[in-house]
Amino acid sequence: QGSEAFALLKTGKSYGILLAYHKKSSLHLAKTVPLHQPVIRKNVFCVGFVGLGVFAKNVQLPNLTQLKDYHLRAVCSRTPLQSKNIARQFHADYCTSDFSSLLTDSRIDLVFITTKNNLHALLTIQAARAKKNVFLEKPMAMNEKELKEMIKEIKKNNIFFTLGLNRRFSPLAKMAKESLQDRTHPLM
Protein backbone atom coordinates (compact mmCIF):
# COMPACT_ATOMS: atom_id res chain seq x y z
CA GLN A 1 0.00 0.00 0.00
CA GLY A 2 2.98 2.25 -0.54
CA SER A 3 1.35 4.24 -3.34
CA GLU A 4 -1.62 5.14 -1.16
CA ALA A 5 0.70 6.15 1.69
CA PHE A 6 2.70 8.52 -0.51
CA ALA A 7 -0.51 9.98 -2.00
CA LEU A 8 -1.77 10.68 1.53
CA LEU A 9 1.48 12.44 2.42
CA LYS A 10 1.20 14.63 -0.68
CA THR A 11 -2.24 15.91 0.40
CA GLY A 12 -0.71 17.48 3.49
CA LYS A 13 -3.40 15.93 5.70
CA SER A 14 -0.91 13.56 7.27
CA TYR A 15 2.58 14.06 8.67
CA GLY A 16 3.67 10.46 8.94
CA ILE A 17 2.92 6.93 7.83
CA LEU A 18 3.50 3.72 9.74
CA LEU A 19 4.82 0.94 7.49
CA ALA A 20 4.27 -2.65 8.55
CA TYR A 21 6.24 -5.50 6.97
CA HIS A 22 4.86 -8.99 7.20
CA LYS A 23 7.22 -11.90 7.84
CA LYS A 24 6.23 -13.55 4.56
CA SER A 25 7.06 -10.39 2.62
CA SER A 26 9.53 -10.65 -0.25
CA LEU A 27 11.70 -8.24 1.76
CA HIS A 28 12.26 -10.85 4.45
CA LEU A 29 15.69 -12.48 4.21
CA ALA A 30 16.16 -16.03 5.42
CA LYS A 31 18.60 -16.63 8.27
CA THR A 32 21.18 -18.36 6.06
CA VAL A 33 21.64 -17.65 2.37
CA PRO A 34 24.05 -19.69 0.21
CA LEU A 35 25.74 -17.52 -2.40
CA HIS A 36 27.59 -20.05 -4.51
CA GLN A 37 28.83 -23.61 -4.51
CA PRO A 38 32.08 -23.59 -2.54
CA VAL A 39 35.35 -24.77 -4.01
CA ILE A 40 37.48 -25.47 -0.96
CA ARG A 41 41.07 -26.51 -1.51
CA LYS A 42 42.74 -29.08 0.69
CA ASN A 43 44.84 -27.98 3.65
CA VAL A 44 43.12 -24.63 4.18
CA PHE A 45 41.37 -23.24 7.23
CA CYS A 46 37.71 -22.50 6.63
CA VAL A 47 36.70 -19.35 8.47
CA GLY A 48 33.39 -18.09 9.80
CA PHE A 49 33.30 -14.37 10.54
CA VAL A 50 30.85 -12.81 13.02
CA GLY A 51 30.62 -9.04 13.46
CA LEU A 52 31.03 -6.91 10.37
CA GLY A 53 32.04 -3.52 11.69
CA VAL A 54 34.37 -0.97 10.13
CA PHE A 55 37.62 -2.63 11.25
CA ALA A 56 36.43 -6.05 10.05
CA LYS A 57 35.33 -4.72 6.65
CA ASN A 58 38.29 -2.43 6.04
CA VAL A 59 41.17 -4.39 7.55
CA GLN A 60 40.53 -7.95 8.68
CA LEU A 61 38.43 -9.31 5.82
CA PRO A 62 40.61 -7.80 3.07
CA ASN A 63 43.71 -9.23 4.78
CA LEU A 64 42.14 -12.62 5.41
CA THR A 65 41.00 -13.06 1.81
CA GLN A 66 44.58 -12.46 0.62
CA LEU A 67 45.95 -15.39 2.64
CA LYS A 68 46.41 -18.62 0.69
CA ASP A 69 45.79 -20.95 3.63
CA TYR A 70 42.37 -19.51 4.54
CA HIS A 71 38.96 -19.78 2.92
CA LEU A 72 36.12 -17.45 3.90
CA ARG A 73 33.29 -19.90 4.41
CA ALA A 74 30.67 -17.63 6.00
CA VAL A 75 29.95 -14.17 7.36
CA CYS A 76 27.42 -13.44 10.07
CA SER A 77 25.78 -10.19 11.08
CA ARG A 78 22.57 -9.41 12.92
CA THR A 79 21.70 -7.29 9.87
CA PRO A 80 20.87 -9.73 7.03
CA LEU A 81 21.36 -7.25 4.20
CA GLN A 82 24.78 -6.20 5.50
CA SER A 83 25.73 -9.85 5.88
CA LYS A 84 24.74 -10.58 2.29
CA ASN A 85 26.58 -7.55 0.87
CA ILE A 86 29.80 -8.32 2.76
CA ALA A 87 29.61 -12.00 1.80
CA ARG A 88 29.35 -11.05 -1.86
CA GLN A 89 32.14 -8.49 -1.60
CA PHE A 90 34.57 -10.96 -0.03
CA HIS A 91 33.34 -14.11 -1.84
CA ALA A 92 32.10 -16.02 1.19
CA ASP A 93 30.23 -19.25 0.51
CA TYR A 94 27.22 -18.06 2.47
CA CYS A 95 25.89 -15.34 4.72
CA THR A 96 23.75 -15.61 7.80
CA SER A 97 22.19 -13.66 10.63
CA ASP A 98 22.28 -16.76 12.86
CA PHE A 99 25.55 -17.36 14.72
CA SER A 100 24.60 -20.97 15.45
CA SER A 101 24.90 -21.65 11.69
CA LEU A 102 28.64 -21.07 11.97
CA LEU A 103 28.87 -23.35 14.99
CA THR A 104 27.04 -26.24 13.33
CA ASP A 105 28.93 -25.96 10.04
CA SER A 106 31.36 -28.88 10.11
CA ARG A 107 33.58 -27.21 7.52
CA ILE A 108 34.33 -24.15 9.67
CA ASP A 109 37.61 -24.55 11.54
CA LEU A 110 38.04 -21.03 12.88
CA VAL A 111 35.61 -18.34 14.01
CA PHE A 112 36.62 -14.68 13.93
CA ILE A 113 34.65 -12.76 16.57
CA THR A 114 34.66 -9.01 15.96
CA THR A 115 31.28 -8.07 17.41
CA LYS A 116 30.46 -5.47 20.02
CA ASN A 117 32.51 -5.94 23.20
CA ASN A 118 29.63 -7.14 25.37
CA LEU A 119 29.18 -10.22 23.15
CA HIS A 120 32.82 -11.36 23.09
CA ALA A 121 32.71 -13.73 26.05
CA LEU A 122 29.33 -15.26 25.24
CA LEU A 123 30.20 -15.96 21.60
CA THR A 124 33.64 -17.31 22.48
CA ILE A 125 32.11 -19.68 25.04
CA GLN A 126 29.58 -20.89 22.47
CA ALA A 127 32.31 -21.37 19.86
CA ALA A 128 34.51 -23.27 22.33
CA ARG A 129 31.63 -25.59 23.22
CA ALA A 130 31.16 -26.23 19.49
CA LYS A 131 34.88 -27.08 19.26
CA LYS A 132 35.63 -24.13 16.98
CA ASN A 133 38.98 -22.37 17.18
CA VAL A 134 38.63 -18.66 17.94
CA PHE A 135 40.27 -15.41 16.92
CA LEU A 136 38.77 -12.78 19.22
CA GLU A 137 39.18 -9.04 18.92
CA LYS A 138 39.95 -7.29 22.20
CA PRO A 139 38.68 -7.08 24.89
CA MET A 140 38.25 -10.68 25.98
CA ALA A 141 35.40 -10.04 28.41
CA MET A 142 33.53 -7.33 30.25
CA ASN A 143 34.20 -8.68 33.75
CA GLU A 144 36.15 -11.31 35.66
CA LYS A 145 33.26 -13.79 35.83
CA GLU A 146 32.92 -13.84 32.01
CA LEU A 147 36.67 -14.15 31.64
CA LYS A 148 36.92 -17.14 33.98
CA GLU A 149 34.03 -18.92 32.24
CA MET A 150 35.63 -18.28 28.85
CA ILE A 151 39.03 -19.61 29.92
CA LYS A 152 37.37 -22.67 31.47
CA GLU A 153 35.56 -23.52 28.21
CA ILE A 154 38.63 -22.89 26.05
CA LYS A 155 40.69 -25.30 28.17
CA LYS A 156 37.90 -27.86 28.57
CA ASN A 157 37.28 -28.07 24.81
CA ASN A 158 40.97 -27.84 23.89
CA ILE A 159 40.54 -25.22 21.18
CA PHE A 160 43.11 -22.82 19.76
CA PHE A 161 42.40 -19.28 20.95
CA THR A 162 44.10 -16.01 20.11
CA LEU A 163 43.31 -12.43 21.02
CA GLY A 164 43.65 -9.69 18.42
CA LEU A 165 45.73 -6.84 19.78
CA ASN A 166 46.33 -4.86 16.62
CA ARG A 167 47.48 -1.64 18.29
CA ARG A 168 50.90 -3.15 19.01
CA PHE A 169 51.55 -3.08 15.25
CA SER A 170 50.55 0.53 14.68
CA PRO A 171 53.38 2.85 13.62
CA LEU A 172 52.76 5.17 16.57
CA ALA A 173 52.87 2.33 19.12
CA LYS A 174 56.09 1.02 17.57
CA MET A 175 57.64 4.48 17.71
CA ALA A 176 56.64 4.91 21.37
CA LYS A 177 58.10 1.52 22.24
CA GLU A 178 61.38 2.33 20.49
CA SER A 179 61.71 5.71 22.16
CA LEU A 180 61.07 4.23 25.63
CA GLN A 181 62.98 0.94 25.41
CA ASP A 182 66.30 2.24 26.75
CA ARG A 183 64.82 4.29 29.62
CA THR A 184 65.84 3.36 33.13
CA HIS A 185 63.94 6.11 34.96
CA PRO A 186 60.30 7.23 34.88
CA LEU A 187 59.35 9.70 32.17
CA MET A 188 57.11 12.72 32.71
C-alpha positions in Angstrom: 0.0 0.0 0.0 3.0 2.3 -0.5 1.3 4.2 -3.3 -1.6 5.1 -1.2 0.7 6.1 1.7 2.7 8.5 -0.5 -0.5 10.0 -2.0 -1.8 10.7 1.5 1.5 12.4 2.4 1.2 14.6 -0.7 -2.2 15.9 0.4 -0.7 17.5 3.5 -3.4 15.9 5.7 -0.9 13.6 7.3 2.6 14.1 8.7 3.7 10.5 8.9 2.9 6.9 7.8 3.5 3.7 9.7 4.8 0.9 7.5 4.3 -2.7 8.5 6.2 -5.5 7.0 4.9 -9.0 7.2 7.2 -11.9 7.8 6.2 -13.5 4.6 7.1 -10.4 2.6 9.5 -10.7 -0.2 11.7 -8.2 1.8 12.3 -10.9 4.5 15.7 -12.5 4.2 16.2 -16.0 5.4 18.6 -16.6 8.3 21.2 -18.4 6.1 21.6 -17.7 2.4 24.0 -19.7 0.2 25.7 -17.5 -2.4 27.6 -20.1 -4.5 28.8 -23.6 -4.5 32.1 -23.6 -2.5 35.4 -24.8 -4.0 37.5 -25.5 -1.0 41.1 -26.5 -1.5 42.7 -29.1 0.7 44.8 -28.0 3.7 43.1 -24.6 4.2 41.4 -23.2 7.2 37.7 -22.5 6.6 36.7 -19.3 8.5 33.4 -18.1 9.8 33.3 -14.4 10.5 30.9 -12.8 13.0 30.6 -9.0 13.5 31.0 -6.9 10.4 32.0 -3.5 11.7 34.4 -1.0 10.1 37.6 -2.6 11.2 36.4 -6.1 10.1 35.3 -4.7 6.6 38.3 -2.4 6.0 41.2 -4.4 7.6 40.5 -7.9 8.7 38.4 -9.3 5.8 40.6 -7.8 3.1 43.7 -9.2 4.8 42.1 -12.6 5.4 41.0 -13.1 1.8 44.6 -12.5 0.6 45.9 -15.4 2.6 46.4 -18.6 0.7 45.8 -21.0 3.6 42.4 -19.5 4.5 39.0 -19.8 2.9 36.1 -17.4 3.9 33.3 -19.9 4.4 30.7 -17.6 6.0 30.0 -14.2 7.4 27.4 -13.4 10.1 25.8 -10.2 11.1 22.6 -9.4 12.9 21.7 -7.3 9.9 20.9 -9.7 7.0 21.4 -7.2 4.2 24.8 -6.2 5.5 25.7 -9.8 5.9 24.7 -10.6 2.3 26.6 -7.6 0.9 29.8 -8.3 2.8 29.6 -12.0 1.8 29.4 -11.1 -1.9 32.1 -8.5 -1.6 34.6 -11.0 0.0 33.3 -14.1 -1.8 32.1 -16.0 1.2 30.2 -19.3 0.5 27.2 -18.1 2.5 25.9 -15.3 4.7 23.7 -15.6 7.8 22.2 -13.7 10.6 22.3 -16.8 12.9 25.6 -17.4 14.7 24.6 -21.0 15.5 24.9 -21.6 11.7 28.6 -21.1 12.0 28.9 -23.3 15.0 27.0 -26.2 13.3 28.9 -26.0 10.0 31.4 -28.9 10.1 33.6 -27.2 7.5 34.3 -24.1 9.7 37.6 -24.6 11.5 38.0 -21.0 12.9 35.6 -18.3 14.0 36.6 -14.7 13.9 34.7 -12.8 16.6 34.7 -9.0 16.0 31.3 -8.1 17.4 30.5 -5.5 20.0 32.5 -5.9 23.2 29.6 -7.1 25.4 29.2 -10.2 23.2 32.8 -11.4 23.1 32.7 -13.7 26.1 29.3 -15.3 25.2 30.2 -16.0 21.6 33.6 -17.3 22.5 32.1 -19.7 25.0 29.6 -20.9 22.5 32.3 -21.4 19.9 34.5 -23.3 22.3 31.6 -25.6 23.2 31.2 -26.2 19.5 34.9 -27.1 19.3 35.6 -24.1 17.0 39.0 -22.4 17.2 38.6 -18.7 17.9 40.3 -15.4 16.9 38.8 -12.8 19.2 39.2 -9.0 18.9 39.9 -7.3 22.2 38.7 -7.1 24.9 38.2 -10.7 26.0 35.4 -10.0 28.4 33.5 -7.3 30.3 34.2 -8.7 33.7 36.2 -11.3 35.7 33.3 -13.8 35.8 32.9 -13.8 32.0 36.7 -14.1 31.6 36.9 -17.1 34.0 34.0 -18.9 32.2 35.6 -18.3 28.8 39.0 -19.6 29.9 37.4 -22.7 31.5 35.6 -23.5 28.2 38.6 -22.9 26.0 40.7 -25.3 28.2 37.9 -27.9 28.6 37.3 -28.1 24.8 41.0 -27.8 23.9 40.5 -25.2 21.2 43.1 -22.8 19.8 42.4 -19.3 21.0 44.1 -16.0 20.1 43.3 -12.4 21.0 43.6 -9.7 18.4 45.7 -6.8 19.8 46.3 -4.9 16.6 47.5 -1.6 18.3 50.9 -3.1 19.0 51.5 -3.1 15.2 50.6 0.5 14.7 53.4 2.9 13.6 52.8 5.2 16.6 52.9 2.3 19.1 56.1 1.0 17.6 57.6 4.5 17.7 56.6 4.9 21.4 58.1 1.5 22.2 61.4 2.3 20.5 61.7 5.7 22.2 61.1 4.2 25.6 63.0 0.9 25.4 66.3 2.2 26.8 64.8 4.3 29.6 65.8 3.4 33.1 63.9 6.1 35.0 60.3 7.2 34.9 59.3 9.7 32.2 57.1 12.7 32.7 
